[in-house]
Amino acid sequence: MAKRLKGVILAGGTGSRLFPLTKVTNKHLLPVYDKPMIYYPLETLKKMGCKDIMIVSGRDHCGDILNLLGSGREMGLKLSYEIQDDAGGIAHALGLTERFVGSSNVAVCLGDNIFDDEITTSDLGDFEGGARIFLKEVHDPERFGVAEVRSVDSCSVISIEEKPKKPKSNLCVTGLYIYDSNVFNYIKSLTPSDRGELEITDVNNFYVRDGLMSCHFLDSWWSDAGTFESLLKASSLVANKKLCICDDSKTVSEPRLAASASGEFGGVTKHSEK
């Protein structure tokens, strides 16, 4: 990947699915085992090679995020902040970062998404432009954006549908994306959905239409920690990974056992990125 990779974390929204926990704080500051939720996407982006990261949040609790993270120096990062005054969708929030991203490539992570996979710079060496999505097999794809691919070996994306009633595959589009700087031109051409928001699925489908979308299959568990159930499960999986069971002959990592559950915590599958 020739161009510099900057990072963006989208940490807005009201967190209504976690009310009343979110009545007095931002969802992304809630604990996932031993750290605030927002630490996990920060660590994900840092491992991907992002040292310059912008956090986009709403007005209500943006000061709490700033008080927690500051300049990012303690984490070896340079953090910037942007406010999304009104709920306009993921693509709208990303559009606010155009000046920050400039001509760089950008890795975008939703602030409530937690990944067990370690995606490093070596995994991104072939990214020269266009876009890349990160896919996970799930048992209930109708709850998510779903990607249709020509084959799991080639990872050629045919289409992406948002919460389809009849999914064409079980490949969920997780909340981690990589884009070139042309993403902002696509965002400017969007029209609001029926929800009145600019949808990231529409952005992704522009890249699919133009033959510029690639993908990466996740091997281990992933969680959108935006509900009580997923927040609890994510905390358990992180805790089990850190508090592994050790004996004289081997180490048994509990997340590998827990990850056999259904949904976004689905069992480990092995694919190669193309």
Contacts in CASP RR format, 6 or more apart in sequence:
PFRMAT RR
TARGET T0000
AUTHOR 0000-0000-0000
METHOD contacts of the structure
MODEL  1
MAKRLKGVILAGGTGSRLFPLTKVTNKHLLPVYDKPMIYYPLETLKKMGC
KDIMIVSGRDHCGDILNLLGSGREMGLKLSYEIQDDAGGIAHALGLTERF
VGSSNVAVCLGDNIFDDEITTSDLGDFEGGARIFLKEVHDPERFGVAEVR
SVDSCSVISIEEKPKKPKSNLCVTGLYIYDSNVFNYIKSLTPSDRGELEI
TDVNNFYVRDGLMSCHFLDSWWSDAGTFESLLKASSLVANKKLCICDDSK
TVSEPRLAASASGEFGGVTKHSEK
1 105 0 8 1.000
1 121 0 8 1.000
1 124 0 8 1.000
1 125 0 8 1.000
1 126 0 8 1.000
1 127 0 8 1.000
1 128 0 8 1.000
2 128 0 8 1.000
3 103 0 8 1.000
3 104 0 8 1.000
3 105 0 8 1.000
3 129 0 8 1.000
3 180 0 8 1.000
4 52 0 8 1.000
4 104 0 8 1.000
4 105 0 8 1.000
5 48 0 8 1.000
5 49 0 8 1.000
5 50 0 8 1.000
5 104 0 8 1.000
5 105 0 8 1.000
5 106 0 8 1.000
5 107 0 8 1.000
5 124 0 8 1.000
5 178 0 8 1.000
6 50 0 8 1.000
6 52 0 8 1.000
6 53 0 8 1.000
6 54 0 8 1.000
6 100 0 8 1.000
6 101 0 8 1.000
6 104 0 8 1.000
6 105 0 8 1.000
6 106 0 8 1.000
6 107 0 8 1.000
7 45 0 8 1.000
7 50 0 8 1.000
7 52 0 8 1.000
7 53 0 8 1.000
7 54 0 8 1.000
7 106 0 8 1.000
7 107 0 8 1.000
7 108 0 8 1.000
7 109 0 8 1.000
8 53 0 8 1.000
8 54 0 8 1.000
8 55 0 8 1.000
8 56 0 8 1.000
8 94 0 8 1.000
8 97 0 8 1.000
8 100 0 8 1.000
8 101 0 8 1.000
8 106 0 8 1.000
8 107 0 8 1.000
8 108 0 8 1.000
8 109 0 8 1.000
9 38 0 8 1.000
9 41 0 8 1.000
9 42 0 8 1.000
9 45 0 8 1.000
9 53 0 8 1.000
9 54 0 8 1.000
9 55 0 8 1.000
9 56 0 8 1.000
9 108 0 8 1.000
9 109 0 8 1.000
9 110 0 8 1.000
9 111 0 8 1.000
10 56 0 8 1.000
10 90 0 8 1.000
10 93 0 8 1.000
10 94 0 8 1.000
10 108 0 8 1.000
10 109 0 8 1.000
10 110 0 8 1.000
10 111 0 8 1.000
11 26 0 8 1.000
11 27 0 8 1.000
11 28 0 8 1.000
11 38 0 8 1.000
11 55 0 8 1.000
11 56 0 8 1.000
11 57 0 8 1.000
11 58 0 8 1.000
11 65 0 8 1.000
11 111 0 8 1.000
12 26 0 8 1.000
12 27 0 8 1.000
12 28 0 8 1.000
12 56 0 8 1.000
12 57 0 8 1.000
12 58 0 8 1.000
12 84 0 8 1.000
12 93 0 8 1.000
13 27 0 8 1.000
13 58 0 8 1.000
13 87 0 8 1.000
14 22 0 8 1.000
14 60 0 8 1.000
14 87 0 8 1.000
15 22 0 8 1.000
15 27 0 8 1.000
15 226 0 8 1.000
16 22 0 8 1.000
17 226 0 8 1.000
17 227 0 8 1.000
17 228 0 8 1.000
18 27 0 8 1.000
18 30 0 8 1.000
18 226 0 8 1.000
18 227 0 8 1.000
18 228 0 8 1.000
18 231 0 8 1.000
21 27 0 8 1.000
21 30 0 8 1.000
22 30 0 8 1.000
25 61 0 8 1.000
25 64 0 8 1.000
26 57 0 8 1.000
26 58 0 8 1.000
26 60 0 8 1.000
26 61 0 8 1.000
26 62 0 8 1.000
26 64 0 8 1.000
26 65 0 8 1.000
27 37 0 8 1.000
27 112 0 8 1.000
27 226 0 8 1.000
28 36 0 8 1.000
28 37 0 8 1.000
28 38 0 8 1.000
28 57 0 8 1.000
28 65 0 8 1.000
28 111 0 8 1.000
28 112 0 8 1.000
29 36 0 8 1.000
29 37 0 8 1.000
29 38 0 8 1.000
29 61 0 8 1.000
29 64 0 8 1.000
29 65 0 8 1.000
29 68 0 8 1.000
30 36 0 8 1.000
30 37 0 8 1.000
30 231 0 8 1.000
31 37 0 8 1.000
31 235 0 8 1.000
32 40 0 8 1.000
32 114 0 8 1.000
32 225 0 8 1.000
32 231 0 8 1.000
32 234 0 8 1.000
32 235 0 8 1.000
32 238 0 8 1.000
33 235 0 8 1.000
33 236 0 8 1.000
33 238 0 8 1.000
33 239 0 8 1.000
33 242 0 8 1.000
34 238 0 8 1.000
34 239 0 8 1.000
34 242 0 8 1.000
36 68 0 8 1.000
37 111 0 8 1.000
37 112 0 8 1.000
37 114 0 8 1.000
37 225 0 8 1.000
38 55 0 8 1.000
38 65 0 8 1.000
38 68 0 8 1.000
38 69 0 8 1.000
38 111 0 8 1.000
40 111 0 8 1.000
40 113 0 8 1.000
40 114 0 8 1.000
40 115 0 8 1.000
41 109 0 8 1.000
41 110 0 8 1.000
41 111 0 8 1.000
41 113 0 8 1.000
41 114 0 8 1.000
42 53 0 8 1.000
42 69 0 8 1.000
42 75 0 8 1.000
42 77 0 8 1.000
44 109 0 8 1.000
44 113 0 8 1.000
44 115 0 8 1.000
44 119 0 8 1.000
44 176 0 8 1.000
45 53 0 8 1.000
45 107 0 8 1.000
45 109 0 8 1.000
46 53 0 8 1.000
46 75 0 8 1.000
46 76 0 8 1.000
46 77 0 8 1.000
47 118 0 8 1.000
47 119 0 8 1.000
47 120 0 8 1.000
48 107 0 8 1.000
48 119 0 8 1.000
48 120 0 8 1.000
48 121 0 8 1.000
48 123 0 8 1.000
48 124 0 8 1.000
49 120 0 8 1.000
49 121 0 8 1.000
50 77 0 8 1.000
50 107 0 8 1.000
51 76 0 8 1.000
51 77 0 8 1.000
51 78 0 8 1.000
52 77 0 8 1.000
52 78 0 8 1.000
52 80 0 8 1.000
53 77 0 8 1.000
53 78 0 8 1.000
53 79 0 8 1.000
53 80 0 8 1.000
54 79 0 8 1.000
54 80 0 8 1.000
54 81 0 8 1.000
54 82 0 8 1.000
54 97 0 8 1.000
54 100 0 8 1.000
54 101 0 8 1.000
55 65 0 8 1.000
55 69 0 8 1.000
55 79 0 8 1.000
55 80 0 8 1.000
55 81 0 8 1.000
55 82 0 8 1.000
56 81 0 8 1.000
56 82 0 8 1.000
56 83 0 8 1.000
56 84 0 8 1.000
56 93 0 8 1.000
56 94 0 8 1.000
56 96 0 8 1.000
56 97 0 8 1.000
57 65 0 8 1.000
57 81 0 8 1.000
57 82 0 8 1.000
57 83 0 8 1.000
57 84 0 8 1.000
58 83 0 8 1.000
58 84 0 8 1.000
58 85 0 8 1.000
59 83 0 8 1.000
59 85 0 8 1.000
62 81 0 8 1.000
62 83 0 8 1.000
65 81 0 8 1.000
66 81 0 8 1.000
69 75 0 8 1.000
69 79 0 8 1.000
70 79 0 8 1.000
71 78 0 8 1.000
71 79 0 8 1.000
72 78 0 8 1.000
72 79 0 8 1.000
80 100 0 8 1.000
82 96 0 8 1.000
82 97 0 8 1.000
82 100 0 8 1.000
84 92 0 8 1.000
84 93 0 8 1.000
84 96 0 8 1.000
87 197 0 8 1.000
88 192 0 8 1.000
88 196 0 8 1.000
88 197 0 8 1.000
88 198 0 8 1.000
89 197 0 8 1.000
89 198 0 8 1.000
89 199 0 8 1.000
89 200 0 8 1.000
90 110 0 8 1.000
90 197 0 8 1.000
90 198 0 8 1.000
90 199 0 8 1.000
90 200 0 8 1.000
91 187 0 8 1.000
91 190 0 8 1.000
91 197 0 8 1.000
91 198 0 8 1.000
91 199 0 8 1.000
91 200 0 8 1.000
91 202 0 8 1.000
91 203 0 8 1.000
92 187 0 8 1.000
92 197 0 8 1.000
92 198 0 8 1.000
94 108 0 8 1.000
94 183 0 8 1.000
94 187 0 8 1.000
94 200 0 8 1.000
94 203 0 8 1.000
95 184 0 8 1.000
95 187 0 8 1.000
97 106 0 8 1.000
98 184 0 8 1.000
101 181 0 8 1.000
101 184 0 8 1.000
102 181 0 8 1.000
103 181 0 8 1.000
104 181 0 8 1.000
105 127 0 8 1.000
105 129 0 8 1.000
105 178 0 8 1.000
105 179 0 8 1.000
105 180 0 8 1.000
105 181 0 8 1.000
106 178 0 8 1.000
106 179 0 8 1.000
106 180 0 8 1.000
106 181 0 8 1.000
106 183 0 8 1.000
107 176 0 8 1.000
107 177 0 8 1.000
107 178 0 8 1.000
108 175 0 8 1.000
108 176 0 8 1.000
108 177 0 8 1.000
108 178 0 8 1.000
108 179 0 8 1.000
109 175 0 8 1.000
109 176 0 8 1.000
109 177 0 8 1.000
110 175 0 8 1.000
110 176 0 8 1.000
110 224 0 8 1.000
112 224 0 8 1.000
112 225 0 8 1.000
112 226 0 8 1.000
113 174 0 8 1.000
113 175 0 8 1.000
113 176 0 8 1.000
113 222 0 8 1.000
113 223 0 8 1.000
113 224 0 8 1.000
113 225 0 8 1.000
114 222 0 8 1.000
114 223 0 8 1.000
114 225 0 8 1.000
114 234 0 8 1.000
114 238 0 8 1.000
115 134 0 8 1.000
115 174 0 8 1.000
115 176 0 8 1.000
115 218 0 8 1.000
115 220 0 8 1.000
115 222 0 8 1.000
116 220 0 8 1.000
116 221 0 8 1.000
116 222 0 8 1.000
116 237 0 8 1.000
116 241 0 8 1.000
116 255 0 8 1.000
116 259 0 8 1.000
117 218 0 8 1.000
117 219 0 8 1.000
117 220 0 8 1.000
117 222 0 8 1.000
119 134 0 8 1.000
119 176 0 8 1.000
119 216 0 8 1.000
123 216 0 8 1.000
123 273 0 8 1.000
124 132 0 8 1.000
124 178 0 8 1.000
127 178 0 8 1.000
127 214 0 8 1.000
129 180 0 8 1.000
129 212 0 8 1.000
130 179 0 8 1.000
130 180 0 8 1.000
130 182 0 8 1.000
130 207 0 8 1.000
130 212 0 8 1.000
130 213 0 8 1.000
130 214 0 8 1.000
131 177 0 8 1.000
131 178 0 8 1.000
131 179 0 8 1.000
131 180 0 8 1.000
131 183 0 8 1.000
131 204 0 8 1.000
131 207 0 8 1.000
131 212 0 8 1.000
131 213 0 8 1.000
131 214 0 8 1.000
132 177 0 8 1.000
132 178 0 8 1.000
132 213 0 8 1.000
132 214 0 8 1.000
132 215 0 8 1.000
132 216 0 8 1.000
133 147 0 8 1.000
133 157 0 8 1.000
133 160 0 8 1.000
133 173 0 8 1.000
133 174 0 8 1.000
133 176 0 8 1.000
133 177 0 8 1.000
133 204 0 8 1.000
133 213 0 8 1.000
133 214 0 8 1.000
133 215 0 8 1.000
133 216 0 8 1.000
134 173 0 8 1.000
134 174 0 8 1.000
134 175 0 8 1.000
134 176 0 8 1.000
134 177 0 8 1.000
134 215 0 8 1.000
134 216 0 8 1.000
134 217 0 8 1.000
134 218 0 8 1.000
135 147 0 8 1.000
135 149 0 8 1.000
135 171 0 8 1.000
135 172 0 8 1.000
135 173 0 8 1.000
135 174 0 8 1.000
135 215 0 8 1.000
135 216 0 8 1.000
135 217 0 8 1.000
135 218 0 8 1.000
136 171 0 8 1.000
136 172 0 8 1.000
136 174 0 8 1.000
136 217 0 8 1.000
136 218 0 8 1.000
136 222 0 8 1.000
136 264 0 8 1.000
136 266 0 8 1.000
137 170 0 8 1.000
137 171 0 8 1.000
137 172 0 8 1.000
137 266 0 8 1.000
137 267 0 8 1.000
137 269 0 8 1.000
138 144 0 8 1.000
138 170 0 8 1.000
138 171 0 8 1.000
138 172 0 8 1.000
138 262 0 8 1.000
138 263 0 8 1.000
138 264 0 8 1.000
138 266 0 8 1.000
139 170 0 8 1.000
139 262 0 8 1.000
139 263 0 8 1.000
139 266 0 8 1.000
140 262 0 8 1.000
140 263 0 8 1.000
141 164 0 8 1.000
141 167 0 8 1.000
141 169 0 8 1.000
141 170 0 8 1.000
141 171 0 8 1.000
141 172 0 8 1.000
142 163 0 8 1.000
142 164 0 8 1.000
142 165 0 8 1.000
142 167 0 8 1.000
143 163 0 8 1.000
143 172 0 8 1.000
144 163 0 8 1.000
144 172 0 8 1.000
144 173 0 8 1.000
144 264 0 8 1.000
145 160 0 8 1.000
145 161 0 8 1.000
145 162 0 8 1.000
145 163 0 8 1.000
145 164 0 8 1.000
145 172 0 8 1.000
145 173 0 8 1.000
145 201 0 8 1.000
146 160 0 8 1.000
146 161 0 8 1.000
146 162 0 8 1.000
146 163 0 8 1.000
146 164 0 8 1.000
146 167 0 8 1.000
146 168 0 8 1.000
146 169 0 8 1.000
146 170 0 8 1.000
146 171 0 8 1.000
146 172 0 8 1.000
146 173 0 8 1.000
147 157 0 8 1.000
147 159 0 8 1.000
147 160 0 8 1.000
147 169 0 8 1.000
147 171 0 8 1.000
147 172 0 8 1.000
147 173 0 8 1.000
147 215 0 8 1.000
148 157 0 8 1.000
148 158 0 8 1.000
148 159 0 8 1.000
148 160 0 8 1.000
148 161 0 8 1.000
148 168 0 8 1.000
148 169 0 8 1.000
148 171 0 8 1.000
149 155 0 8 1.000
149 156 0 8 1.000
149 157 0 8 1.000
149 158 0 8 1.000
149 169 0 8 1.000
149 171 0 8 1.000
149 215 0 8 1.000
150 156 0 8 1.000
150 158 0 8 1.000
152 217 0 8 1.000
152 271 0 8 1.000
153 271 0 8 1.000
153 272 0 8 1.000
153 274 0 8 1.000
154 274 0 8 1.000
155 214 0 8 1.000
155 215 0 8 1.000
155 216 0 8 1.000
155 217 0 8 1.000
155 271 0 8 1.000
155 273 0 8 1.000
155 274 0 8 1.000
156 274 0 8 1.000
157 208 0 8 1.000
157 213 0 8 1.000
157 214 0 8 1.000
157 215 0 8 1.000
158 208 0 8 1.000
159 168 0 8 1.000
159 205 0 8 1.000
159 208 0 8 1.000
160 173 0 8 1.000
160 201 0 8 1.000
160 204 0 8 1.000
160 205 0 8 1.000
160 208 0 8 1.000
161 167 0 8 1.000
161 168 0 8 1.000
161 201 0 8 1.000
162 199 0 8 1.000
162 201 0 8 1.000
172 264 0 8 1.000
173 201 0 8 1.000
173 204 0 8 1.000
174 218 0 8 1.000
174 222 0 8 1.000
174 224 0 8 1.000
174 264 0 8 1.000
175 224 0 8 1.000
177 200 0 8 1.000
177 204 0 8 1.000
179 203 0 8 1.000
179 207 0 8 1.000
183 203 0 8 1.000
186 203 0 8 1.000
186 206 0 8 1.000
186 207 0 8 1.000
187 198 0 8 1.000
187 203 0 8 1.000
189 206 0 8 1.000
190 198 0 8 1.000
190 199 0 8 1.000
190 202 0 8 1.000
190 203 0 8 1.000
192 198 0 8 1.000
193 199 0 8 1.000
193 202 0 8 1.000
204 213 0 8 1.000
207 213 0 8 1.000
214 273 0 8 1.000
214 274 0 8 1.000
215 273 0 8 1.000
215 274 0 8 1.000
216 273 0 8 1.000
217 269 0 8 1.000
217 271 0 8 1.000
217 272 0 8 1.000
217 273 0 8 1.000
219 268 0 8 1.000
219 269 0 8 1.000
219 270 0 8 1.000
219 271 0 8 1.000
220 255 0 8 1.000
220 256 0 8 1.000
220 259 0 8 1.000
220 268 0 8 1.000
221 237 0 8 1.000
221 255 0 8 1.000
221 258 0 8 1.000
221 259 0 8 1.000
221 264 0 8 1.000
221 265 0 8 1.000
221 266 0 8 1.000
221 267 0 8 1.000
221 268 0 8 1.000
222 264 0 8 1.000
222 265 0 8 1.000
223 230 0 8 1.000
223 233 0 8 1.000
223 234 0 8 1.000
223 237 0 8 1.000
223 264 0 8 1.000
223 265 0 8 1.000
224 230 0 8 1.000
224 264 0 8 1.000
225 231 0 8 1.000
225 234 0 8 1.000
230 264 0 8 1.000
233 258 0 8 1.000
233 261 0 8 1.000
233 265 0 8 1.000
236 258 0 8 1.000
237 255 0 8 1.000
237 258 0 8 1.000
237 259 0 8 1.000
237 265 0 8 1.000
238 255 0 8 1.000
240 253 0 8 1.000
240 254 0 8 1.000
240 255 0 8 1.000
240 257 0 8 1.000
240 258 0 8 1.000
241 253 0 8 1.000
241 254 0 8 1.000
241 255 0 8 1.000
243 254 0 8 1.000
244 251 0 8 1.000
244 252 0 8 1.000
244 253 0 8 1.000
244 254 0 8 1.000
245 251 0 8 1.000
245 252 0 8 1.000
245 254 0 8 1.000
246 252 0 8 1.000
256 268 0 8 1.000
258 265 0 8 1.000
259 265 0 8 1.000
259 266 0 8 1.000
259 267 0 8 1.000
259 268 0 8 1.000
260 266 0 8 1.000
260 267 0 8 1.000
261 267 0 8 1.000
END
